[in-house]
Amino acid sequence: MSNAQQFTSKTVLISGASIAGPALAYWLHRYGFTVTVVEQAPSLREGGYKVDIRGAAMDVIERMGLTGEIRKASTDMRGGAWVDANGKTLTTLGPDLIGMRAPGDDEVLRGDLARILFDATKSGVEYLFGDSITGMVEHAEGVEVRFGHAAARMFDLVIGADGMHSATRRTVFGPEEQFVRSTGMAVCAYTVPNDLGLDRWELVHPTPGHVVQAYSTAGAAAKAQFIFPAPEQLPDRRDVAGQQRLVSDVFADSGWETPGLLAAMPNSPDFYFDSVDQIHLDTWSRGRIALIGDAAWCPSPLSGQGTSMALVGAYVLAGELKAAHGDHRAAFLAYREALRPYVTENLALGWKNATDMVATTPGTLKVHITAIKVMRYLPWKGMALRSIMKPLNHAANAIELADY
């Protein structure tokens, strides 16, 4: 009997078509569920910054048969350098140091990964782009869902994969403020002209409390990223002009190539701005509705583990629904029990990574630069790097994937 024949018909609506949503759709379709993905953007969101796929997440990619596609899309970074306000190189970093990845791990652009997952699911999964959920009413037999444009429909299950600012979570669990833990930082990233002639190379200009980065990956346009202390009151999430003014004001006197990077900001097609926060929930489901990815456990945009957690979470949730023959009560409980230790480990790591990434004082910054300079010339550099990466590798592999 095939996987599809083992199930009573189960229809699942997933809100969000970034990473967690299509990854979950892949496994659910493979296991015989009928899947619809609704995405408020008019089309697949291309572009975006670099994302890492580490440890157990690469195992998931392998089980999906997508390793070859990921390797083709690899950023293939050669390394990078830290520079001062005059552009003088402070220290150079090889790909091992700048990537902080173990053998077998990889890095791709978020948009490339989204495209790979979409292409792997589009023939068997219904996608509703340019639409969103406007209301949900749970009944004994399913969830009645109203959309902004499509006709109302009944689904057996609804999964919120709609990011850190999840509307699904807000509807089912309550206001976002209950679940946010802020690191006190903000981040901005967008595409810029490659005026610096970067070729799989990253430049980092750190000052106390602030970081400006520019990089270009294999075959892609350049990106700029800014990290800085978040003011007490951030512009509204829909106020892009206000966000851009804030970034321009904060970095007006940063030196280096910052003025040119800021000048490109208004014309960028993929401007991203957000506070560097985490999301913590005690449970990820209520009734027939569950959460996954950043909607459930965002480790922060600077953690380096958000994408991996989304891929692993999708594999586990779909697998538990398969194992429970579609019984959402048993599946959602098993999903939480199987994933909670992994999520807890990665949230702790994410907090440390996000808060340690920016040197807040001149003394701390000097220590960071000196440590990297020295490590490059140590005969036991490999041992030192493995020691630095040990917590990251442990978190990335903090789950034994079941064979569903």
Backbone torsions as a table, in degrees:
resi	resn	phi	psi	omega
1	MET	NA	133.4	-179.2
2	SER	-74.9	164.4	177.0
3	ASN	-56.2	-42.0	-176.6
4	ALA	-63.8	-32.4	-176.8
5	GLN	-78.3	-12.2	-177.9
6	GLN	-77.6	-12.6	-170.7
7	PHE	-110.5	142.6	159.0
8	THR	-66.3	147.1	-176.7
9	SER	-54.1	127.4	178.7
10	LYS	-129.5	124.0	177.8
11	THR	-105.0	134.1	-176.9
12	VAL	-128.3	129.6	172.6
13	LEU	-103.5	128.0	176.7
14	ILE	-113.0	128.0	176.8
15	SER	-98.0	112.3	178.9
16	GLY	120.0	125.9	-176.9
17	ALA	-121.9	41.1	177.4
18	SER	-91.3	-92.8	-179.2
19	ILE	-115.5	-57.1	-176.6
20	ALA	-60.2	-41.3	-177.1
21	GLY	-62.4	-57.5	178.4
22	PRO	-62.8	-34.1	177.7
23	ALA	-64.0	-43.5	177.0
24	LEU	-64.9	-41.1	179.0
25	ALA	-60.0	-39.5	178.9
26	TYR	-56.2	-52.8	-175.6
27	TRP	-70.0	-39.6	179.8
28	LEU	-63.4	-44.0	177.3
29	HIS	-62.2	-42.2	178.9
30	ARG	-60.1	-32.4	-178.4
31	TYR	-90.9	4.4	172.5
32	GLY	100.8	6.4	177.3
33	PHE	-83.2	154.0	174.1
34	THR	-95.5	118.2	-167.3
35	VAL	-119.5	135.5	171.6
36	THR	-122.6	135.0	175.8
37	VAL	-116.6	125.8	176.8
38	VAL	-108.7	134.7	-176.6
39	GLU	-137.7	127.2	-176.0
40	GLN	-70.6	-25.6	176.4
41	ALA	-66.8	148.8	-177.2
42	PRO	-69.6	-17.6	178.9
43	SER	-156.8	176.5	178.5
44	LEU	-58.2	135.4	-177.7
45	ARG	-82.6	110.1	179.3
46	GLU	-85.7	179.9	175.9
47	GLY	72.5	-154.7	-178.7
48	GLY	99.4	173.8	-174.1
49	TYR	-89.7	-180.0	179.2
50	LYS	-70.6	141.1	174.8
51	VAL	-132.9	146.1	-178.6
52	ASP	-98.3	146.8	172.2
53	ILE	-123.1	110.9	-170.2
54	ARG	-125.7	153.0	167.3
55	GLY	53.5	-122.4	-177.3
56	ALA	-59.1	-30.5	-180.0
57	ALA	-65.5	-36.3	175.7
58	MET	-68.4	-30.6	174.1
59	ASP	-63.9	-40.9	176.8
60	VAL	-61.7	-46.0	178.5
61	ILE	-58.1	-41.7	178.5
62	GLU	-62.6	-41.6	179.9
63	ARG	-69.1	-22.4	175.5
64	MET	-82.7	-10.9	-177.3
65	GLY	75.7	25.5	-174.4
66	LEU	-111.4	10.4	-177.2
67	THR	-59.5	-42.2	179.7
68	GLY	-60.7	-41.0	178.9
69	GLU	-65.8	-38.8	178.9
70	ILE	-65.7	-43.5	179.9
71	ARG	-62.5	-38.4	178.2
72	LYS	-64.6	-33.8	-177.2
73	ALA	-89.3	0.6	-176.0
74	SER	-53.7	141.3	177.4
75	THR	-65.3	-25.9	174.9
76	ASP	54.2	40.6	-178.6
77	MET	-63.0	137.7	179.7
78	ARG	-91.3	-17.4	-178.6
79	GLY	144.6	-157.8	-178.9
80	GLY	-174.0	-175.3	-178.6
81	ALA	-149.7	149.4	169.7
82	TRP	-94.2	134.8	-176.6
83	VAL	-128.3	156.1	178.2
84	ASP	-93.8	-173.3	-174.8
85	ALA	-63.0	-22.5	179.3
86	ASN	-95.6	3.1	-179.4
87	GLY	86.4	3.1	178.8
88	LYS	-71.3	135.3	-180.0
89	THR	-72.1	124.2	177.3
90	LEU	-88.1	-39.7	176.3
91	THR	-165.0	149.9	179.6
92	THR	-107.1	141.2	-178.7
93	LEU	-120.1	131.8	175.0
94	GLY	-78.6	174.4	-177.9
95	PRO	-61.8	-27.4	179.7
96	ASP	-67.8	-41.9	-178.9
97	LEU	-76.0	-43.6	-174.8
98	ILE	-74.3	-27.9	-178.3
99	GLY	-90.9	-28.6	-178.4
100	MET	49.6	50.1	179.6
101	ARG	-123.6	145.3	176.9
102	ALA	-82.4	161.7	176.0
103	PRO	-55.2	133.8	-179.0
104	GLY	97.6	-25.7	176.2
105	ASP	-73.0	167.0	178.9
106	ASP	-149.9	171.8	-179.5
107	GLU	-138.1	133.8	178.8
108	VAL	-138.4	167.9	171.5
109	LEU	-76.7	142.0	-177.4
110	ARG	-54.3	-42.6	-179.8
111	GLY	-64.4	-35.1	177.4
112	ASP	-65.9	-41.9	178.3
113	LEU	-65.5	-41.4	177.3
114	ALA	-58.9	-42.0	179.5
115	ARG	-65.8	-41.8	179.1
116	ILE	-60.8	-44.3	-179.6
117	LEU	-68.7	-38.8	178.0
118	PHE	-64.0	-45.9	-179.8
119	ASP	-62.1	-31.5	-179.3
120	ALA	-77.8	-10.6	-175.1
121	THR	-123.1	-16.2	-168.4
122	LYS	-63.4	-25.3	-178.3
123	SER	-79.0	-20.2	-177.1
124	GLY	-121.3	-0.6	-177.0
125	VAL	-123.5	137.1	176.6
126	GLU	-83.5	126.4	176.5
127	TYR	-111.9	131.1	175.2
128	LEU	-113.8	92.8	178.7
129	PHE	-84.7	155.5	179.0
130	GLY	69.0	28.5	-179.0
131	ASP	-144.1	168.0	-179.3
132	SER	-157.4	163.2	177.2
133	ILE	-78.0	129.2	177.5
134	THR	-109.9	-11.4	178.4
135	GLY	-172.8	149.9	178.3
136	MET	-140.1	136.2	174.4
137	VAL	-130.3	119.7	-178.9
138	GLU	-87.8	131.9	176.2
139	HIS	-118.2	173.4	179.3
140	ALA	-60.1	-34.0	-175.1
141	GLU	-96.9	-3.9	-180.0
142	GLY	162.1	-168.8	-179.6
143	VAL	-114.7	120.5	175.6
144	GLU	-82.8	122.6	-174.5
145	VAL	-117.3	131.1	173.8
146	ARG	-105.7	140.1	-178.7
147	PHE	-114.7	163.4	176.8
148	GLY	-67.2	-33.5	-176.9
149	HIS	-125.7	-47.5	-177.5
150	ALA	-70.4	159.0	178.0
151	ALA	-68.0	150.6	178.5
152	ALA	-61.5	144.2	-179.1
153	ARG	-142.8	160.7	175.9
154	MET	-103.5	132.4	176.7
155	PHE	-124.5	149.6	175.7
156	ASP	-68.3	-38.9	-177.8
157	LEU	-139.6	152.1	173.2
158	VAL	-128.4	131.3	-179.9
159	ILE	-120.4	124.0	176.6
160	GLY	-87.9	110.6	175.8
161	ALA	-120.5	38.9	-169.5
162	ASP	-104.0	32.9	165.6
163	GLY	82.8	-178.1	-175.1
164	MET	-58.6	-33.9	-178.9
165	HIS	-100.8	42.2	-172.7
166	SER	-54.0	122.6	173.3
167	ALA	-71.6	-32.6	177.4
168	THR	-62.5	-45.4	178.7
169	ARG	-62.3	-42.4	-179.9
170	ARG	-61.9	-41.0	-179.3
171	THR	-67.0	-41.5	-172.2
172	VAL	-92.4	-38.3	-173.2
173	PHE	-106.8	-21.1	179.3
174	GLY	118.2	-177.0	-174.9
175	PRO	-57.0	145.4	-178.0
176	GLU	-57.6	-33.4	-175.1
177	GLU	-56.4	-26.2	-179.3
178	GLN	-67.1	-25.0	-168.4
179	PHE	-114.8	-3.1	-175.2
180	VAL	-88.0	136.1	168.9
181	ARG	-124.5	114.4	-172.6
182	SER	-92.7	138.7	174.3
183	THR	-84.3	-9.9	-178.0
184	GLY	86.9	5.4	-179.1
185	MET	-113.6	164.7	174.6
186	ALA	-131.8	157.4	-178.5
187	VAL	-139.1	145.8	178.2
188	CYS	-139.1	138.1	179.3
189	ALA	-147.9	147.0	179.5
190	TYR	-168.6	164.2	178.5
191	THR	-77.4	140.6	178.1
192	VAL	-134.8	157.7	172.4
193	PRO	-59.9	143.6	-178.2
194	ASN	-83.8	59.2	-178.6
195	ASP	-68.5	-18.4	-179.7
196	LEU	-87.7	-1.9	178.2
197	GLY	63.2	37.7	-177.3
198	LEU	-78.3	135.3	178.3
199	ASP	-128.8	98.2	-177.2
200	ARG	51.6	42.4	-174.2
201	TRP	-136.0	144.7	-179.2
202	GLU	-121.8	137.2	174.8
203	LEU	-116.5	134.8	-177.4
204	VAL	-125.4	124.5	176.9
205	HIS	-114.2	97.2	-178.4
206	PRO	-95.2	139.8	168.9
207	THR	-133.4	162.3	-177.4
208	PRO	-53.1	118.5	177.4
209	GLY	83.2	-6.7	-174.4
210	HIS	-137.8	147.5	176.2
211	VAL	-139.2	133.6	170.7
212	VAL	-116.7	130.3	179.5
213	GLN	-128.0	148.6	171.4
214	ALA	-141.4	136.6	180.0
215	TYR	-153.5	159.4	174.2
216	SER	-135.3	131.1	-179.0
217	THR	-98.9	177.2	-176.9
218	ALA	-58.1	119.6	174.4
219	GLY	66.7	20.2	-175.9
220	ALA	-127.1	161.4	174.8
221	ALA	-68.2	168.4	180.0
222	ALA	-80.0	156.5	177.6
223	LYS	-124.9	148.8	172.3
224	ALA	-119.4	144.7	178.0
225	GLN	-139.1	139.5	-179.5
226	PHE	-127.9	131.1	177.6
227	ILE	-124.4	133.8	-175.0
228	PHE	-161.3	162.6	177.9
229	PRO	-64.6	131.3	-178.6
230	ALA	-75.8	133.2	174.5
231	PRO	-67.2	163.5	-177.5
232	GLU	-58.6	-35.8	179.7
233	GLN	-120.9	111.3	177.7
234	LEU	-87.3	154.1	173.6
235	PRO	-59.7	154.9	177.1
236	ASP	-56.9	148.7	-177.8
237	ARG	-59.4	-25.3	180.0
238	ARG	-92.8	-4.9	-177.7
239	ASP	-92.1	77.3	-177.4
240	VAL	-64.0	-40.7	179.6
241	ALA	-61.6	-40.5	178.3
242	GLY	-66.2	-38.7	177.6
243	GLN	-64.1	-42.7	-179.3
244	GLN	-67.9	-36.8	175.9
245	ARG	-62.8	-41.3	-179.6
246	LEU	-61.3	-48.2	-179.5
247	VAL	-62.0	-43.0	179.1
248	SER	-62.1	-40.6	-180.0
249	ASP	-68.1	-43.3	-177.2
250	VAL	-63.8	-37.9	-173.7
251	PHE	-106.3	18.1	-176.4
252	ALA	-59.5	-32.3	-175.5
253	ASP	-114.5	29.1	-173.6
254	SER	-81.4	-11.4	179.2
255	GLY	71.3	-162.8	-177.9
256	TRP	55.3	-137.9	-178.5
257	GLU	-96.0	14.2	-173.7
258	THR	-58.5	-43.5	-179.9
259	PRO	-55.9	-41.8	179.2
260	GLY	-66.9	-38.1	178.5
261	LEU	-66.2	-41.1	178.8
262	LEU	-67.0	-36.7	-178.9
263	ALA	-63.8	-26.9	-179.7
264	ALA	-81.4	-11.0	-172.1
265	MET	-61.4	-47.3	-176.1
266	PRO	-61.9	-26.4	-176.6
267	ASN	-97.7	3.5	-177.8
268	SER	-73.2	139.2	-178.1
269	PRO	-81.6	-9.1	-172.6
270	ASP	-137.5	42.5	-178.9
271	PHE	-59.4	130.1	179.0
272	TYR	-128.0	135.0	178.9
273	PHE	-146.7	136.8	176.1
274	ASP	-166.7	162.7	170.6
275	SER	-77.8	154.5	-179.2
276	VAL	-92.5	91.3	-174.3
277	ASP	-122.9	163.7	170.4
278	GLN	-114.7	157.9	174.1
279	ILE	-116.7	127.3	179.1
280	HIS	-125.1	122.6	173.7
281	LEU	-128.3	146.3	176.3
282	ASP	-74.8	-33.3	179.1
283	THR	-138.1	152.8	-175.3
284	TRP	-112.3	14.5	179.9
285	SER	-150.5	152.2	170.4
286	ARG	-144.4	120.0	-178.2
287	GLY	60.2	-125.3	-177.5
288	ARG	-94.4	9.1	-176.0
289	ILE	-117.1	132.2	-179.7
290	ALA	-135.0	166.3	179.8
291	LEU	-120.0	155.3	177.9
292	ILE	-150.0	157.7	177.5
293	GLY	68.0	-148.7	-177.2
294	ASP	-59.4	-26.3	177.6
295	ALA	-62.7	-29.9	-176.9
296	ALA	-99.5	-36.7	-169.0
297	TRP	-152.4	42.5	-176.3
298	CYS	-51.1	121.8	-179.6
299	PRO	-87.3	-0.4	179.6
300	SER	106.2	146.5	-179.0
301	PRO	-62.7	-15.9	-178.4
302	LEU	-105.2	10.5	-174.4
303	SER	-74.9	-29.3	-174.6
304	GLY	80.6	2.7	-175.4
305	GLN	-124.9	-1.3	-175.9
306	GLY	-61.0	-43.7	-179.2
307	THR	-66.9	-44.2	178.6
308	SER	-61.2	-41.5	179.4
309	MET	-64.7	-36.3	178.0
310	ALA	-64.4	-44.0	-179.3
311	LEU	-65.8	-43.7	179.2
312	VAL	-66.9	-43.2	179.4
313	GLY	-60.8	-40.2	178.9
314	ALA	-63.5	-42.7	179.3
315	TYR	-61.8	-44.8	-176.7
316	VAL	-69.9	-45.4	-178.6
317	LEU	-61.8	-47.9	179.3
318	ALA	-63.2	-41.1	-179.8
319	GLY	-63.9	-40.1	179.1
320	GLU	-69.9	-34.1	174.7
321	LEU	-65.5	-38.4	176.1
322	LYS	-64.9	-48.0	-177.3
323	ALA	-62.0	-32.1	-179.8
324	ALA	-89.6	8.4	-179.0
325	HIS	53.5	38.8	176.3
326	GLY	85.3	-0.2	177.9
327	ASP	-73.7	101.5	-172.4
328	HIS	-65.6	-30.9	-178.6
329	ARG	-64.4	-48.5	177.6
330	ALA	-67.6	-40.5	-176.4
331	ALA	-66.7	-45.1	-178.3
332	PHE	-65.0	-36.0	176.8
333	LEU	-66.9	-45.4	179.7
334	ALA	-65.6	-37.2	176.3
335	TYR	-56.9	-46.7	179.9
336	ARG	-66.6	-43.5	-178.0
337	GLU	-66.6	-39.0	-178.6
338	ALA	-71.4	-34.4	-170.5
339	LEU	-98.4	-21.5	-172.3
340	ARG	-55.9	-47.6	180.0
341	PRO	-60.5	-39.5	178.5
342	TYR	-64.1	-45.0	-180.0
343	VAL	-64.7	-44.0	-179.9
344	THR	-59.8	-44.4	179.5
345	GLU	-62.0	-42.5	-176.6
346	ASN	-76.8	-30.5	174.2
347	LEU	-65.1	-40.4	177.9
348	ALA	-63.8	-44.0	177.7
349	LEU	-64.9	-42.0	-179.7
350	GLY	-60.4	-39.5	178.5
351	TRP	-63.8	-45.3	-180.0
352	LYS	-63.8	-45.1	-179.7
353	ASN	-61.0	-45.6	-176.2
354	ALA	-66.4	-38.6	-176.9
355	THR	-83.5	-21.3	-179.9
356	ASP	-93.1	-12.3	-172.0
357	MET	-64.7	-32.6	-176.1
358	VAL	-110.2	122.9	175.5
359	ALA	-74.6	121.7	-171.9
360	THR	-88.0	-14.8	-179.2
361	THR	-129.9	158.1	177.1
362	PRO	-57.8	-37.7	-179.9
363	GLY	-65.4	-43.5	179.1
364	THR	-65.1	-40.6	178.8
365	LEU	-61.9	-42.4	179.2
366	LYS	-62.4	-40.2	178.6
367	VAL	-63.9	-43.9	178.7
368	HIS	-57.7	-49.3	-177.1
369	ILE	-64.8	-43.7	-179.4
370	THR	-62.8	-42.0	-179.0
371	ALA	-61.7	-41.3	179.6
372	ILE	-69.6	-40.9	178.0
373	LYS	-58.5	-46.3	-175.9
374	VAL	-67.5	-42.8	-174.3
375	MET	-63.5	-30.2	-179.4
376	ARG	-60.6	-26.9	-173.4
377	TYR	-107.3	0.6	-180.0
378	LEU	-74.1	137.6	178.5
379	PRO	-64.6	-22.7	179.7
380	TRP	-105.5	35.3	-179.2
381	LYS	-55.6	-42.2	-179.0
382	GLY	-60.0	-41.1	178.6
383	MET	-65.4	-41.3	179.7
384	ALA	-64.6	-41.4	179.5
385	LEU	-64.2	-42.0	178.3
386	ARG	-61.8	-37.3	178.5
387	SER	-66.1	-41.9	178.9
388	ILE	-65.1	-38.1	-175.8
389	MET	-83.8	-7.7	-175.2
390	LYS	-54.9	-48.2	179.2
391	PRO	-61.7	-38.5	179.4
392	LEU	-66.3	-45.7	179.2
393	ASN	-64.3	-37.6	178.8
394	HIS	-63.4	-45.8	-179.7
395	ALA	-66.1	-39.3	-178.3
396	ALA	-66.5	-22.1	-178.4
397	ASN	-117.1	22.9	-174.1
398	ALA	-82.0	33.6	175.8
399	ILE	-155.5	140.8	173.0
400	GLU	-100.7	112.6	-175.1
401	LEU	-70.2	127.4	176.1
402	ALA	-70.9	155.3	176.6
403	ASP	-97.4	91.6	-176.8
404	TYR	-75.1	NA	NA
